[in-house]
Amino acid sequence: MKTADLPDGFRDMLSFGLVDALLGRRSRRFFMGAEIPDGVFKYKSRFATVPLTEPETLLIVAACGGNTAWHHMIFRAARYAPHLSNYAAAAGGRTFPSSAGFHTSQTFFTDDDGVYVLDTRDAEAFAERAGDGSLDPEAFLGSMRRRVRTIRDGRLQLPAAVPCVEPHNTWVVNHPGTLLVTPVGDLSQHVLLNLCYMLQNGLVLTDDIHRRPIPGIDAFRGMVDVNNTWPITFVEQWSLAELTTELATGCYAGALMLQAMGLGGWMFNGIDAFSYLGASGNPDVPGLGFRYDTNDRWPYPNPTGLSGVMEGFCPPHYPDMRAAVDAVCERKFGPGGPFHPDTPGPWNDSRAVRGAARAHSEEFRACVALQAQYVLDTFGKFPGTVPSIFAIMHLQAHHLDLEFYDRFFKPGAYLKTHADHMKNWHPAG
């Protein structure tokens, strides 16, 4: 993407202040082409819908999930110093934080033309930072474009009706001309990484639901105090909360970008997650098409993965939990991983830094696998009490109908970037 190809709004966006974005953030839902048929805000737009351009789409999606060079690592943990803390699962950093650098989420999005995934979870840094810490935004965008994969043509099939969409969103969500961005997390992998974290810090699981220790855990007394435990329900709920934070902050980064670009939209959770992922059981609501299982013991279907795109670290995508544990370790310590000495990095001597971490031993892997397999065998899925694949937050972007806001709001309902957006980003009309 060359400077000559970019509209004036791009350069204005680069100079937009963080404070302005924070203070100017509001949910702005009424888009060009929208209609509210009744009530105090009854209004029908006189404009045709204006879809986002490719640069607009790419900027919003990149804000939600783009790769922003290298993860800087966690330097020290007293328990296993002088070895480098080895919690992280990804070498790259992204626009949002992730617990201990786990980074288990992928960023999906849809517009009128298709359904896509921005595949940056295990991507290397797209560019090295300059001496002042900056990244070239145009190079950044070009790299983002190369990481977009098309899943299918046409807009995501998600009916704008209850129960797929909450009642207050049916008139606005995923309509023609809008962009819908959704980070999706692999909670099965996140829980595995937390089991690794626990074991590194002297903790193992206990089954608080059935009120018993993990059978066979005594075999690992030589490496861990098996009486120092955290309950399964606590660990899984804690992992769910951590992952929710990751998904939400990605959407929040996108919401701040909306202000800088002068686009309407908002972040929200008013879509049924099972309908979105494709686990509703309704063939007329395929969503993203994730495979899922049902069981009389579970209150909800359990999505586990989208073949070839995002597969959970659990069966049926792996034959058992030991294989999933090995895959986690390969992601961490194998080629391209954060603790492989040949993976580049931001340090003067990246090989020395990355090689300072201690790989998980065979005994370590066996202990983690024993606990994970117990959860799978006991509850019929992994994790046992929360979904394997999880989605909750969404970001929608669209072009505002300013006349709606001029009619119903006092001056100040939108920013100068919104007032100038069509002129600066769509000069040809």
Secondary structure, 3 states (H helix, E strand, C coil): CCHHHCCHHHHHHHCCCHHHHHHHCCCECCECCCEECCCCCCEECCCCCCCCCHHHHHHHHHHHHCEEEECCCCCCCCCCCCCECCCCCCCEEECCCCHHHCCCEEEEEECCCEEEEECCCCCCCCCCCCCCCCCCHHHHHHHHHHCEEEEEECCCCCCCCCCCECHHHCCCCCCCCCEEEEEEEEHHHHHHHHHHHHHHCCCEEEECCCCEECCCHHHHCCCCCCCCEEEHHHHHHHHHHHHHHHHHHHHHHHHHHHHHHCCEEEEECCECHHHHHCCCCCCCCCCCCCEEECCCCCCCCEEEEECCCEECCCCCCCCCHHHHHHHHHHHHHCCCCCCCCCCCCCCCCHHHHHCCECCCCHHHHHHHHHHHHHHHHHHCCCCCCCCCEECCCEEEEECECHHHHHHHCCCCCCCHHHHCHHHHHCCCC
